[in-house]
Amino acid sequence: MATPLLLPMLEWARKLRYPTLFKLTAALFIFSILLPPGLDPIPFLDELVFGLGTILLANWKRRKDPEPPAIESGSRLR
């Protein structure tokens, strides 16, 4: 369960589409990795990355199969 401090950020992130959400998650993850241990300028950064990753995986969808060609409206089937 997310902490009350993270809920507004995660609610906002749920509205994002895949490319933007992926870029944001990747940027925060890399930022988190590059920080030295013990230095945490953004509170709950790790929890935020985990929450964004969860939203990212939940929004990950399989590509749709190609639809069959549409039948012309002027032609009649007998």
C-alpha positions, 0 to 999 in steps of 0.5 A: 500500500502506498503512503499518503504522501505518494498517493497524489503522484501515483494518481497523476501517473495512472493517467499517463500513457505508455511512452511518457510513463516509461520515460518517467519511470526509467529516469527516476530509476536511473536517478535513484541508481546514481545517487550515493547511498544515504543521500535521498533528496526526494523522499520516498524515491524508491517507493515512487519508482516501485509504484510507477513500475507497477502502474507501467506493468499494469498498463502494458497491453498486448498488441491487437490482432489486425482486424478483418477487412470491413465489408462495404456498405453498398454491397448486399450479401445473399 
